[in-house]
Amino acid sequence: MHPPHLPPKTSSIELHRLWQRLKILFVLVIFSVIAGMSGASMMLGWIWPRFADGNTWITSYASPGLSRAQLEDRIREEVSTRIVEVRKGMSSLGGINYLNKKIGDGIMLSSDGWIAMYQPNYDGSFKNMYVATQDGKIWQPEKALLDKYSGILYVKIKDNQFKVSGFVDENSAPDDIFIFHNSYWYHGSVLYPSLNYQIPHLDSAPILSYSLSGSFNVGEVAINNQGRVIGFVIEKNLLLPSYYLTRILPKVLSQQSLSYPSLGIDGWFSEEQTIVFEKTKISGFMVTNVWSVANPLRRGDVLKEINGRVVSADNLWYIINNSQTFNVKVLRAGKTLELTVKLAQTK
């Protein structure tokens, strides 16, 4: 009788042990391959997060949700009809006319034919400009007004059937935007605010813009997801807020002219360039130029308060926009003075 604890007579003890080792080795190889693939995919997901659109790899990186934001079809179509294409010059070939280089996009401001576009280098000639609307019509301007402080050009054409654009409120945060680029809407986002304008400048001039993600062309129109205009793309991939347009729009539409309220001074805010007195930073507006000798303000004054409100880049416009005379507090040669200043309109 064969003892049960011994292997069969026909088997080899060495072969039996070898087979057991091979099975263990095979299992270890399988687990090593799985672990290696998981580690490689994790590393690739970190190094190249958008490989395969960033959705097929299971990693700790999440594709930005903003990249998938889209406008509703209704909003896209409605707003597109309120944007016009502006070109300069016309040529002909074989008896057929064609428009020359595009200089920017414009937005419809009023039903009687006012549009606005970003065109800081406007040379004063509008008679060779052509405005193409989405319905295929071509118009020529009959008047143009340049806001030299913001770079926005207001153009009047003969059309009383414009669909008017809507604008965001000034206090709205411009975080999620869509930009009209080559007849399509592309999603972008605001990164941070920027005080980028050259100093010194008019006290009430535009000074704030916003840095944008992506890369867009100067003059392109930006809206929010509700179809309201947020502003224009300007140089250095910045966004000029539309409230610099809406602030002076009433006079453009009613009087066909534009002007800024001012105290008749140039300079800069402490937010733009630090103002120091007795080794301490102070807030206010540094006066570097006074337009009139009749103005009680002087070069070197630091404008600190107007009508009891502390002066800042955010509120000066609102303080002086609806009044004619102001009680101001200034720092002059180390002393605080109270003066009365009259409004001065600039064009």
Phi, psi and omega in degrees: 000136184276128181297134184292335184276358180256149177294160178303151182298331184278350183267159178252130181296319180296318180294322179298314179293322178298318180296320178297319179294321179297320178296317179296318180296320180297317179296319179296321179296316181300312180293326178294319179297316180297315180296321179295318179295319180296316179295320180295318180293324177296315180295318179295324178296326178285317185285320185231074191296337183259012175301133183057040177069008176071014184241342185266349179261138178266099181224182178277358178270134178247131177299135182301128180296332182296333183292344182255005180293139180222154174278147172295146182303320182298314181293317180302315182290318181296313183291324180300328179286348180260007178249135180243157177254130183247127179234161182236120178091153178223140178235171179223152179211118180062035179082002179250130179272150174213150182279145180277202190304136174288134180250354176158174174255148178236160177242144181283129184255328185210157181290344182266013168110010177274133174232163178227144177212161177270115184209069186295339182261023178304129185265007178093355181254117179245353185289339177256020175264147180228133182249120181253120178270166185294340179273008175094359181279148178243129182234154173245138181293151173249352178197152177213140179232125179258127171272101185291344181276323179260338184086006180275132179254126177260125185238135180250125175237165182274093176198127182247023181233029179290144170267120191281140178282150174260154183236152177286158173291151184297331182273000180288139178279119182276070186265320185244114189227162175231136186241133182279102186236115180054046176072011176233158178262124179243139182279142176213179178214154178274131182269308182194156177285155182217127172267090194248002187276154184290140178246150001284168181209169174305141184302325183255014182288155175298133179227348187255137171219179183229136176285139184248150169282160180077193180220121185229166182272145177300133178097353181285152187268138178242137178229169173263184185286356175260003177087010180268140184291129178261328180162196180240146171285131179238190183302155178064026178057044178252159178251121174273117184297144183289344181291342173290340174275311185292338178299320184253000182301320181306319180288327177297316183284322185271325185244356184053043177209166178221148179201161178244139171289145183203159171269009179077036184221158170240159178164215178206159178272155179296338176291335181272318180214126189299134176252130185237134174224123181053050176061024179228136177290138177233155181262150177147197181238120179279123181272122178247345180207137177240128188289326188230143177291341179284346179284128181289345177287152182228154177300130183100348175293149170247111180283115187254321181220147173230122182051040176082001181253135180295132183281134174211168180296336183280331192240353185301317180305312184291326181293320187260357189287328188242023178227167181247333182228143186223142171266116185243152176242124183234155172259118182229119178051040176086357180243147178267124181241151173247127186230163173248124184236139178265153179292141175232120179274135177242149179241000000 
